[in-house]
Amino acid sequence: MDTAFVKKIVAEKYGVMAVTIEKIKNVYLICDERRKYCLKIIKYEKPHFLFILATIKHLYNNEFKAVPPIIETLDRKEYIELDNNYAYLTPWLAARESNYDNPLDIEMTAKVLAELHIKSKGFEIKDNMKPRIGWFKWFDNYRTRKKEILDFKARIEKKEEKSEFDIIYMEHMEEELLRCDQALQHLGESDYYIKMTKEIRGRGFCHHDFAHHNVLIGADNRVAIIDFDYAILDTHLHDLASLLIRRMKNGKWDLENARFILEAYDSVYRVEPEDIPIMAAFMEFPQDYWQVGIQYYWEKQPWGEDFFLKKLAKIIEDKEEKQEFIDEFMFFNYKGKGGRTY
């Protein structure tokens, strides 16, 4: 999208007379003579965009101050239509990306995530929204992804000439398919359905992309959460288990690392003993192995063979230590004691 067009639109819709505009991924950094703004572009159909916008508004209206406020247009609308997409404007945050290897950052991040989950409670779905829904779907998702891995196998077998990636991916497939079955079995042995039945009544949601670059930390150590594009109606354990993975992957699988995050989260939102086996099953499913297969065989991303080989090598290198951790974590006798219960 041409920056001259963006400049014209923000002047018309917001009265912002931009001096400079810079495109950074799916946002535009817009500077006038006094302030900096972020114009966030969402490339989804309108019903899903309205769901994303509503999650942000719900948190802000519930006094969750870690989301930047949405700036209304001159005619008091919360978003604009922009070149067949939708966009909203917020202040630009002067902050750095969090570092999940930094104990102070990960502690603050876990506490803010817990607060986000509490403040997400009571979310109301309206007829004009089309949300992502994760309630009760973990079993179906894992079974579907296992079938997709088998589809990758069929595609590889049909090739007359197999790439190096194909050969290595196939070498590890039987083990990963077994891991799919183990994750399904362990999820079935957990209190997953009981937990979901309880949590769905709370009508909360997850951020669903709690990566370090979506958690910003200002000079005053205030945490800000951005990019709700993947928000989903699901248990808070989805986000918490994902945070554990992001902190420990690539050779940092350690029960003390997990305990540190759980204690920080638990100081705000109680972690129950039955939560541990559910999260362990979530973490056990070979999501990274499945995802790199999707990118290579279905999406055919143009990232080059070397990129995929390096990505696959990291997954393979990490899997034994990860499984050893999960086998221990599944029976971790953690007793929450600090935060609120729901």
MARMIBA-805230 format. One record per residue (C-alpha): x, y, z; residue in three letters. Coordinates in nm, 2 decimals, padded with zeros to 4 digits, always signed. Layout:
<site east="X" north="Y" up="Z" resn="Ala"/>
...
END
This chain:
<site east="+00.00" north="+00.00" up="+00.00" resn="Met"/>
<site east="+00.14" north="+00.33" up="-00.10" resn="Asp"/>
<site east="+00.24" north="+00.56" up="+00.19" resn="Thr"/>
<site east="+00.10" north="+00.86" up="+00.01" resn="Ala"/>
<site east="-00.24" north="+00.69" up="+00.02" resn="Phe"/>
<site east="-00.20" north="+00.61" up="+00.39" resn="Val"/>
<site east="-00.10" north="+00.97" up="+00.45" resn="Lys"/>
<site east="-00.42" north="+01.09" up="+00.28" resn="Lys"/>
<site east="-00.64" north="+00.85" up="+00.46" resn="Ile"/>
<site east="-00.51" north="+00.93" up="+00.81" resn="Val"/>
<site east="-00.55" north="+01.30" up="+00.74" resn="Ala"/>
<site east="-00.91" north="+01.25" up="+00.63" resn="Glu"/>
<site east="-01.02" north="+01.00" up="+00.89" resn="Lys"/>
<site east="-00.82" north="+01.11" up="+01.20" resn="Tyr"/>
<site east="-00.70" north="+01.46" up="+01.13" resn="Gly"/>
<site east="-00.34" north="+01.34" up="+01.17" resn="Val"/>
<site east="-00.12" north="+01.54" up="+00.94" resn="Met"/>
<site east="+00.17" north="+01.29" up="+00.89" resn="Ala"/>
<site east="+00.52" north="+01.42" up="+00.84" resn="Val"/>
<site east="+00.67" north="+01.08" up="+00.79" resn="Thr"/>
<site east="+00.52" north="+00.73" up="+00.74" resn="Ile"/>
<site east="+00.72" north="+00.40" up="+00.76" resn="Glu"/>
<site east="+00.58" north="+00.06" up="+00.69" resn="Lys"/>
<site east="+00.70" north="-00.21" up="+00.94" resn="Ile"/>
<site east="+00.55" north="-00.55" up="+00.87" resn="Lys"/>
<site east="+00.17" north="-00.51" up="+00.90" resn="Asn"/>
<site east="+00.18" north="-00.17" up="+01.07" resn="Val"/>
<site east="+00.26" north="+00.18" up="+00.97" resn="Tyr"/>
<site east="+00.46" north="+00.41" up="+01.20" resn="Leu"/>
<site east="+00.30" north="+00.75" up="+01.14" resn="Ile"/>
<site east="+00.47" north="+01.07" up="+01.28" resn="Cys"/>
<site east="+00.32" north="+01.41" up="+01.29" resn="Asp"/>
<site east="+00.49" north="+01.72" up="+01.44" resn="Glu"/>
<site east="+00.40" north="+01.61" up="+01.80" resn="Arg"/>
<site east="+00.32" north="+01.24" up="+01.83" resn="Arg"/>
<site east="+00.38" north="+00.89" up="+01.69" resn="Lys"/>
<site east="+00.10" north="+00.66" up="+01.59" resn="Tyr"/>
<site east="+00.06" north="+00.29" up="+01.49" resn="Cys"/>
<site east="-00.18" north="+00.21" up="+01.21" resn="Leu"/>
<site east="-00.24" north="-00.17" up="+01.24" resn="Lys"/>
<site east="-00.37" north="-00.34" up="+00.93" resn="Ile"/>
<site east="-00.58" north="-00.66" up="+00.97" resn="Ile"/>
<site east="-00.61" north="-00.88" up="+00.66" resn="Lys"/>
<site east="-00.92" north="-01.08" up="+00.76" resn="Tyr"/>
<site east="-01.29" north="-01.07" up="+00.67" resn="Glu"/>
<site east="-01.49" north="-00.82" up="+00.86" resn="Lys"/>
<site east="-01.66" north="-01.05" up="+01.11" resn="Pro"/>
<site east="-01.33" north="-01.19" up="+01.22" resn="His"/>
<site east="-01.17" north="-00.84" up="+01.23" resn="Phe"/>
<site east="-01.46" north="-00.73" up="+01.46" resn="Leu"/>
<site east="-01.39" north="-01.01" up="+01.70" resn="Phe"/>
<site east="-01.02" north="-00.91" up="+01.72" resn="Ile"/>
<site east="-01.12" north="-00.55" up="+01.78" resn="Leu"/>
<site east="-01.37" north="-00.65" up="+02.04" resn="Ala"/>
<site east="-01.11" north="-00.85" up="+02.24" resn="Thr"/>
<site east="-00.89" north="-00.54" up="+02.26" resn="Ile"/>
<site east="-01.18" north="-00.32" up="+02.36" resn="Lys"/>
<site east="-01.30" north="-00.57" up="+02.62" resn="His"/>
<site east="-00.97" north="-00.58" up="+02.79" resn="Leu"/>
<site east="-00.93" north="-00.20" up="+02.79" resn="Tyr"/>
<site east="-01.28" north="-00.15" up="+02.92" resn="Asn"/>
<site east="-01.20" north="-00.40" up="+03.20" resn="Asn"/>
<site east="-00.91" north="-00.17" up="+03.30" resn="Glu"/>
<site east="-00.64" north="-00.39" up="+03.16" resn="Phe"/>
<site east="-00.39" north="-00.12" up="+03.08" resn="Lys"/>
<site east="-00.14" north="-00.33" up="+02.90" resn="Ala"/>
<site east="-00.31" north="-00.29" up="+02.57" resn="Val"/>
<site east="-00.27" north="+00.04" up="+02.38" resn="Pro"/>
<site east="-00.59" north="+00.24" up="+02.35" resn="Pro"/>
<site east="-00.77" north="+00.26" up="+02.02" resn="Ile"/>
<site east="-00.79" north="+00.61" up="+01.88" resn="Ile"/>
<site east="-01.13" north="+00.70" up="+01.73" resn="Glu"/>
<site east="-01.17" north="+00.86" up="+01.39" resn="Thr"/>
<site east="-01.31" north="+01.21" up="+01.35" resn="Leu"/>
<site east="-01.66" north="+01.07" up="+01.32" resn="Asp"/>
<site east="-01.60" north="+00.85" up="+01.63" resn="Arg"/>
<site east="-01.55" north="+00.51" up="+01.47" resn="Lys"/>
<site east="-01.30" north="+00.26" up="+01.60" resn="Glu"/>
<site east="-01.16" north="+00.15" up="+01.27" resn="Tyr"/>
<site east="-01.13" north="+00.23" up="+00.90" resn="Ile"/>
<site east="-01.16" north="+00.04" up="+00.58" resn="Glu"/>
<site east="-00.84" north="+00.05" up="+00.39" resn="Leu"/>
<site east="-00.78" north="-00.10" up="+00.05" resn="Asp"/>
<site east="-01.01" north="-00.40" up="+00.11" resn="Asn"/>
<site east="-00.87" north="-00.45" up="+00.46" resn="Asn"/>
<site east="-00.94" north="-00.30" up="+00.80" resn="Tyr"/>
<site east="-00.73" north="-00.09" up="+01.03" resn="Ala"/>
<site east="-00.72" north="+00.08" up="+01.36" resn="Tyr"/>
<site east="-00.50" north="+00.35" up="+01.51" resn="Leu"/>
<site east="-00.32" north="+00.35" up="+01.85" resn="Thr"/>
<site east="-00.04" north="+00.55" up="+02.00" resn="Pro"/>
<site east="+00.31" north="+00.42" up="+01.90" resn="Trp"/>
<site east="+00.47" north="+00.26" up="+02.20" resn="Leu"/>
<site east="+00.83" north="+00.36" up="+02.29" resn="Ala"/>
<site east="+00.93" north="+00.02" up="+02.41" resn="Ala"/>
<site east="+01.16" north="-00.28" up="+02.35" resn="Arg"/>
<site east="+01.07" north="-00.64" up="+02.28" resn="Glu"/>
<site east="+01.08" north="-00.86" up="+02.58" resn="Ser"/>
<site east="+01.35" north="-01.12" up="+02.63" resn="Asn"/>
<site east="+01.22" north="-01.46" up="+02.75" resn="Tyr"/>
<site east="+01.58" north="-01.55" up="+02.86" resn="Asp"/>
<site east="+01.57" north="-01.26" up="+03.10" resn="Asn"/>
<site east="+01.42" north="-01.37" up="+03.44" resn="Pro"/>
<site east="+01.28" north="-01.02" up="+03.51" resn="Leu"/>
<site east="+01.12" north="-01.00" up="+03.17" resn="Asp"/>
<site east="+00.96" north="-01.35" up="+03.19" resn="Ile"/>
<site east="+00.84" north="-01.29" up="+03.54" resn="Glu"/>
<site east="+00.66" north="-00.96" up="+03.44" resn="Met"/>
<site east="+00.53" north="-01.13" up="+03.12" resn="Thr"/>
<site east="+00.38" north="-01.42" up="+03.31" resn="Ala"/>
<site east="+00.21" north="-01.19" up="+03.56" resn="Lys"/>
<site east="+00.06" north="-00.97" up="+03.28" resn="Val"/>
<site east="-00.05" north="-01.28" up="+03.09" resn="Leu"/>
<site east="-00.24" north="-01.40" up="+03.40" resn="Ala"/>
<site east="-00.40" north="-01.06" up="+03.44" resn="Glu"/>
<site east="-00.50" north="-01.06" up="+03.07" resn="Leu"/>
<site east="-00.68" north="-01.39" up="+03.12" resn="His"/>
<site east="-00.86" north="-01.26" up="+03.42" resn="Ile"/>
<site east="-00.97" north="-00.95" up="+03.24" resn="Lys"/>
<site east="-01.08" north="-01.15" up="+02.94" resn="Ser"/>
<site east="-01.36" north="-01.31" up="+03.14" resn="Lys"/>
<site east="-01.71" north="-01.22" up="+03.05" resn="Gly"/>
<site east="-01.64" north="-01.16" up="+02.68" resn="Phe"/>
<site east="-01.97" north="-01.14" up="+02.48" resn="Glu"/>
<site east="-01.99" north="-01.27" up="+02.13" resn="Ile"/>
<site east="-02.21" north="-01.06" up="+01.90" resn="Lys"/>
<site east="-02.39" north="-01.17" up="+01.59" resn="Asp"/>
<site east="-02.16" north="-00.96" up="+01.36" resn="Asn"/>
<site east="-01.85" north="-01.15" up="+01.49" resn="Met"/>
<site east="-01.68" north="-01.47" up="+01.37" resn="Lys"/>
<site east="-01.43" north="-01.57" up="+01.64" resn="Pro"/>
<site east="-01.18" north="-01.85" up="+01.64" resn="Arg"/>
<site east="-01.30" north="-02.12" up="+01.88" resn="Ile"/>
<site east="-01.08" north="-02.36" up="+02.06" resn="Gly"/>
<site east="-01.31" north="-02.49" up="+02.33" resn="Trp"/>
<site east="-01.31" north="-02.87" up="+02.35" resn="Phe"/>
<site east="-01.13" north="-02.89" up="+02.01" resn="Lys"/>
<site east="-00.78" north="-03.01" up="+02.12" resn="Trp"/>
<site east="-00.86" north="-03.37" up="+02.05" resn="Phe"/>
<site east="-01.00" north="-03.29" up="+01.70" resn="Asp"/>
<site east="-00.71" north="-03.06" up="+01.62" resn="Asn"/>
<site east="-00.45" north="-03.32" up="+01.72" resn="Tyr"/>
<site east="-00.62" north="-03.59" up="+01.52" resn="Arg"/>
<site east="-00.65" north="-03.36" up="+01.21" resn="Thr"/>
<site east="-00.28" north="-03.27" up="+01.23" resn="Arg"/>
<site east="-00.18" north="-03.63" up="+01.26" resn="Lys"/>
<site east="-00.37" north="-03.70" up="+00.94" resn="Lys"/>
<site east="-00.19" north="-03.40" up="+00.78" resn="Glu"/>
<site east="+00.15" north="-03.55" up="+00.87" resn="Ile"/>
<site east="+00.04" north="-03.87" up="+00.70" resn="Leu"/>
<site east="-00.05" north="-03.66" up="+00.40" resn="Asp"/>
<site east="+00.30" north="-03.52" up="+00.40" resn="Phe"/>
<site east="+00.42" north="-03.88" up="+00.40" resn="Lys"/>
<site east="+00.21" north="-03.97" up="+00.09" resn="Ala"/>
<site east="+00.34" north="-03.66" up="-00.09" resn="Arg"/>
<site east="+00.70" north="-03.76" up="-00.02" resn="Ile"/>
<site east="+00.64" north="-04.12" up="-00.13" resn="Glu"/>
<site east="+00.50" north="-04.00" up="-00.47" resn="Lys"/>
<site east="+00.82" north="-03.80" up="-00.55" resn="Lys"/>
<site east="+01.06" north="-03.96" up="-00.79" resn="Glu"/>
<site east="+01.34" north="-03.74" up="-00.65" resn="Glu"/>
<site east="+01.33" north="-03.67" up="-00.29" resn="Lys"/>
<site east="+01.49" north="-03.36" up="-00.14" resn="Ser"/>
<site east="+01.72" north="-03.37" up="+00.16" resn="Glu"/>
<site east="+01.44" north="-03.23" up="+00.37" resn="Phe"/>
<site east="+01.21" north="-03.51" up="+00.25" resn="Asp"/>
<site east="+01.45" north="-03.78" up="+00.36" resn="Ile"/>
<site east="+01.52" north="-03.63" up="+00.70" resn="Ile"/>
<site east="+01.15" north="-03.55" up="+00.76" resn="Tyr"/>
<site east="+01.06" north="-03.91" up="+00.68" resn="Met"/>
<site east="+01.34" north="-04.05" up="+00.90" resn="Glu"/>
<site east="+01.17" north="-03.90" up="+01.21" resn="His"/>
<site east="+00.80" north="-03.94" up="+01.11" resn="Met"/>
<site east="+00.72" north="-04.27" up="+01.28" resn="Glu"/>
<site east="+00.85" north="-04.13" up="+01.61" resn="Glu"/>
<site east="+00.65" north="-03.81" up="+01.57" resn="Glu"/>
<site east="+00.33" north="-04.00" up="+01.48" resn="Leu"/>
<site east="+00.38" north="-04.20" up="+01.80" resn="Leu"/>
<site east="+00.42" north="-03.87" up="+01.99" resn="Arg"/>
<site east="+00.08" north="-03.76" up="+01.84" resn="Cys"/>
<site east="-00.08" north="-04.07" up="+01.99" resn="Asp"/>
<site east="+00.09" north="-04.02" up="+02.32" resn="Gln"/>
<site east="-00.03" north="-03.66" up="+02.34" resn="Ala"/>
<site east="-00.39" north="-03.78" up="+02.26" resn="Leu"/>
<site east="-00.37" north="-04.05" up="+02.52" resn="Gln"/>
<site east="-00.23" north="-03.83" up="+02.79" resn="His"/>
<site east="-00.49" north="-03.56" up="+02.72" resn="Leu"/>
<site east="-00.76" north="-03.82" up="+02.75" resn="Gly"/>
<site east="-00.62" north="-03.93" up="+03.09" resn="Glu"/>
<site east="-00.63" north="-03.56" up="+03.21" resn="Ser"/>
<site east="-00.92" north="-03.36" up="+03.33" resn="Asp"/>
<site east="-00.94" north="-03.17" up="+03.00" resn="Tyr"/>
<site east="-01.31" north="-03.20" up="+02.95" resn="Tyr"/>
<site east="-01.40" north="-03.12" up="+03.31" resn="Ile"/>
<site east="-01.17" north="-02.81" up="+03.29" resn="Lys"/>
<site east="-01.32" north="-02.69" up="+02.96" resn="Met"/>
<site east="-01.67" north="-02.73" up="+03.09" resn="Thr"/>
<site east="-01.58" north="-02.51" up="+03.39" resn="Lys"/>
<site east="-01.38" north="-02.25" up="+03.19" resn="Glu"/>
<site east="-01.63" north="-02.20" up="+02.90" resn="Ile"/>
<site east="-01.87" north="-02.06" up="+03.16" resn="Arg"/>
<site east="-01.62" north="-01.79" up="+03.23" resn="Gly"/>
<site east="-01.63" north="-01.67" up="+02.86" resn="Arg"/>
<site east="-01.26" north="-01.58" up="+02.85" resn="Gly"/>
<site east="-01.01" north="-01.58" up="+02.56" resn="Phe"/>
<site east="-00.65" north="-01.63" up="+02.48" resn="Cys"/>
<site east="-00.40" north="-01.40" up="+02.30" resn="His"/>
<site east="-00.28" north="-01.71" up="+02.11" resn="His"/>
<site east="+00.05" north="-01.55" up="+01.99" resn="Asp"/>
<site east="+00.23" north="-01.46" up="+02.31" resn="Phe"/>
<site east="+00.57" north="-01.44" up="+02.14" resn="Ala"/>
<site east="+00.84" north="-01.21" up="+02.28" resn="His"/>
<site east="+00.80" north="-00.96" up="+02.00" resn="His"/>
<site east="+00.43" north="-00.91" up="+02.10" resn="Asn"/>
<site east="+00.52" north="-00.83" up="+02.46" resn="Val"/>
<site east="+00.68" north="-00.49" up="+02.48" resn="Leu"/>
<site east="+00.85" north="-00.34" up="+02.78" resn="Ile"/>
<site east="+00.88" north="+00.04" up="+02.83" resn="Gly"/>
<site east="+01.16" north="+00.24" up="+03.00" resn="Ala"/>
<site east="+00.94" north="+00.24" up="+03.32" resn="Asp"/>
<site east="+00.91" north="-00.14" up="+03.30" resn="Asn"/>
<site east="+00.55" north="-00.13" up="+03.21" resn="Arg"/>
<site east="+00.44" north="-00.42" up="+02.99" resn="Val"/>
<site east="+00.23" north="-00.37" up="+02.68" resn="Ala"/>
<site east="+00.07" north="-00.65" up="+02.48" resn="Ile"/>
<site east="+00.02" north="-00.60" up="+02.10" resn="Ile"/>
<site east="-00.10" north="-00.80" up="+01.80" resn="Asp"/>
<site east="-00.43" north="-00.98" up="+01.88" resn="Phe"/>
<site east="-00.47" north="-01.11" up="+01.53" resn="Asp"/>
<site east="-00.47" north="-01.48" up="+01.65" resn="Tyr"/>
<site east="-00.70" north="-01.43" up="+01.95" resn="Ala"/>
<site east="-00.91" north="-01.74" up="+02.02" resn="Ile"/>
<site east="-01.19" north="-01.84" up="+02.26" resn="Leu"/>
<site east="-01.01" north="-02.11" up="+02.46" resn="Asp"/>
<site east="-00.87" north="-02.20" up="+02.80" resn="Thr"/>
<site east="-00.61" north="-01.98" up="+02.95" resn="His"/>
<site east="-00.39" north="-02.30" up="+02.97" resn="Leu"/>
<site east="-00.34" north="-02.27" up="+02.59" resn="His"/>
<site east="-00.15" north="-01.94" up="+02.64" resn="Asp"/>
<site east="+00.03" north="-02.05" up="+02.96" resn="Leu"/>
<site east="+00.16" north="-02.38" up="+02.80" resn="Ala"/>
<site east="+00.27" north="-02.19" up="+02.49" resn="Ser"/>
<site east="+00.47" north="-01.95" up="+02.71" resn="Leu"/>
<site east="+00.64" north="-02.24" up="+02.88" resn="Leu"/>
<site east="+00.74" north="-02.38" up="+02.53" resn="Ile"/>
<site east="+00.87" north="-02.04" up="+02.41" resn="Arg"/>
<site east="+01.08" north="-02.00" up="+02.73" resn="Arg"/>
<site east="+01.23" north="-02.35" up="+02.72" resn="Met"/>
<site east="+01.26" north="-02.46" up="+02.36" resn="Lys"/>
<site east="+01.60" north="-02.50" up="+02.20" resn="Asn"/>
<site east="+01.78" north="-02.67" up="+02.49" resn="Gly"/>
<site east="+01.63" north="-02.49" up="+02.80" resn="Lys"/>
<site east="+01.39" north="-02.76" up="+02.91" resn="Trp"/>
<site east="+01.42" north="-02.76" up="+03.28" resn="Asp"/>
<site east="+01.16" north="-02.80" up="+03.56" resn="Leu"/>
<site east="+01.30" north="-02.50" up="+03.75" resn="Glu"/>
<site east="+01.24" north="-02.28" up="+03.44" resn="Asn"/>
<site east="+00.88" north="-02.41" up="+03.44" resn="Ala"/>
<site east="+00.84" north="-02.36" up="+03.81" resn="Arg"/>
<site east="+00.96" north="-02.00" up="+03.78" resn="Phe"/>
<site east="+00.69" north="-01.91" up="+03.52" resn="Ile"/>
<site east="+00.42" north="-02.10" up="+03.70" resn="Leu"/>
<site east="+00.49" north="-01.92" up="+04.03" resn="Glu"/>
<site east="+00.48" north="-01.58" up="+03.86" resn="Ala"/>
<site east="+00.15" north="-01.66" up="+03.68" resn="Tyr"/>
<site east="+00.01" north="-01.83" up="+04.00" resn="Asp"/>
<site east="+00.07" north="-01.51" up="+04.20" resn="Ser"/>
<site east="-00.21" north="-01.35" up="+03.99" resn="Val"/>
<site east="-00.42" north="-01.64" up="+03.86" resn="Tyr"/>
<site east="-00.42" north="-01.97" up="+04.05" resn="Arg"/>
<site east="-00.26" north="-02.27" up="+03.88" resn="Val"/>
<site east="-00.45" north="-02.58" up="+03.98" resn="Glu"/>
<site east="-00.29" north="-02.93" up="+04.02" resn="Pro"/>
<site east="-00.51" north="-03.07" up="+03.74" resn="Glu"/>
<site east="-00.38" north="-02.80" up="+03.50" resn="Asp"/>
<site east="-00.04" north="-02.96" up="+03.48" resn="Ile"/>
<site east="-00.12" north="-03.28" up="+03.30" resn="Pro"/>
<site east="-00.34" north="-03.08" up="+03.05" resn="Ile"/>
<site east="-00.05" north="-02.85" up="+02.97" resn="Met"/>
<site east="+00.19" north="-03.14" up="+02.95" resn="Ala"/>
<site east="-00.02" north="-03.31" up="+02.68" resn="Ala"/>
<site east="-00.05" north="-02.98" up="+02.49" resn="Phe"/>
<site east="+00.33" north="-02.94" up="+02.50" resn="Met"/>
<site east="+00.39" north="-03.31" up="+02.40" resn="Glu"/>
<site east="+00.21" north="-03.28" up="+02.07" resn="Phe"/>
<site east="+00.48" north="-03.23" up="+01.80" resn="Pro"/>
<site east="+00.34" north="-02.89" up="+01.69" resn="Gln"/>
<site east="+00.68" north="-02.77" up="+01.55" resn="Asp"/>
<site east="+00.73" north="-03.09" up="+01.34" resn="Tyr"/>
<site east="+00.37" north="-03.06" up="+01.20" resn="Trp"/>
<site east="+00.40" north="-02.69" up="+01.14" resn="Gln"/>
<site east="+00.73" north="-02.71" up="+00.94" resn="Val"/>
<site east="+00.56" north="-02.98" up="+00.73" resn="Gly"/>
<site east="+00.27" north="-02.75" up="+00.66" resn="Ile"/>
<site east="+00.50" north="-02.47" up="+00.55" resn="Gln"/>
<site east="+00.71" north="-02.70" up="+00.33" resn="Tyr"/>
<site east="+00.45" north="-02.93" up="+00.17" resn="Tyr"/>
<site east="+00.12" north="-02.74" up="+00.17" resn="Trp"/>
<site east="+00.20" north="-02.37" up="+00.18" resn="Glu"/>
<site east="+00.53" north="-02.42" up="-00.02" resn="Lys"/>
<site east="+00.68" north="-02.11" up="+00.14" resn="Gln"/>
<site east="+00.96" north="-01.97" up="-00.07" resn="Pro"/>
<site east="+01.22" north="-01.97" up="+00.21" resn="Trp"/>
<site east="+01.47" north="-02.20" up="+00.05" resn="Gly"/>
<site east="+01.59" north="-02.55" up="+00.13" resn="Glu"/>
<site east="+01.86" north="-02.44" up="+00.37" resn="Asp"/>
<site east="+01.61" north="-02.25" up="+00.58" resn="Phe"/>
<site east="+01.39" north="-02.55" up="+00.62" resn="Phe"/>
<site east="+01.68" north="-02.79" up="+00.69" resn="Leu"/>
<site east="+01.80" north="-02.56" up="+00.97" resn="Lys"/>
<site east="+01.45" north="-02.53" up="+01.11" resn="Lys"/>
<site east="+01.40" north="-02.91" up="+01.10" resn="Leu"/>
<site east="+01.75" north="-02.97" up="+01.26" resn="Ala"/>
<site east="+01.66" north="-02.75" up="+01.56" resn="Lys"/>
<site east="+01.33" north="-02.95" up="+01.61" resn="Ile"/>
<site east="+01.52" north="-03.28" up="+01.59" resn="Ile"/>
<site east="+01.79" north="-03.16" up="+01.82" resn="Glu"/>
<site east="+01.54" north="-03.04" up="+02.08" resn="Asp"/>
<site east="+01.30" north="-03.33" up="+02.09" resn="Lys"/>
<site east="+01.47" north="-03.57" up="+02.33" resn="Glu"/>
<site east="+01.53" north="-03.32" up="+02.60" resn="Glu"/>
<site east="+01.18" north="-03.18" up="+02.55" resn="Lys"/>
<site east="+01.03" north="-03.53" up="+02.59" resn="Gln"/>
<site east="+01.23" north="-03.60" up="+02.90" resn="Glu"/>
<site east="+01.10" north="-03.27" up="+03.05" resn="Phe"/>
<site east="+00.74" north="-03.35" up="+02.96" resn="Ile"/>
<site east="+00.77" north="-03.70" up="+03.12" resn="Asp"/>
<site east="+00.87" north="-03.53" up="+03.44" resn="Glu"/>
<site east="+00.64" north="-03.23" up="+03.42" resn="Phe"/>
<site east="+00.33" north="-03.45" up="+03.37" resn="Met"/>
<site east="+00.37" north="-03.57" up="+03.73" resn="Phe"/>
<site east="+00.49" north="-03.24" up="+03.87" resn="Phe"/>
<site east="+00.32" north="-03.19" up="+04.20" resn="Asn"/>
<site east="+00.26" north="-02.82" up="+04.17" resn="Tyr"/>
<site east="+00.02" north="-02.66" up="+04.42" resn="Lys"/>
<site east="-00.09" north="-02.31" up="+04.34" resn="Gly"/>
<site east="-00.12" north="-02.08" up="+04.64" resn="Lys"/>
<site east="-00.10" north="-01.72" up="+04.54" resn="Gly"/>
<site east="-00.36" north="-01.60" up="+04.28" resn="Gly"/>
<site east="-00.73" north="-01.59" up="+04.25" resn="Arg"/>
<site east="-00.94" north="-01.89" up="+04.14" resn="Thr"/>
<site east="-01.22" north="-01.90" up="+03.89" resn="Tyr"/>
END
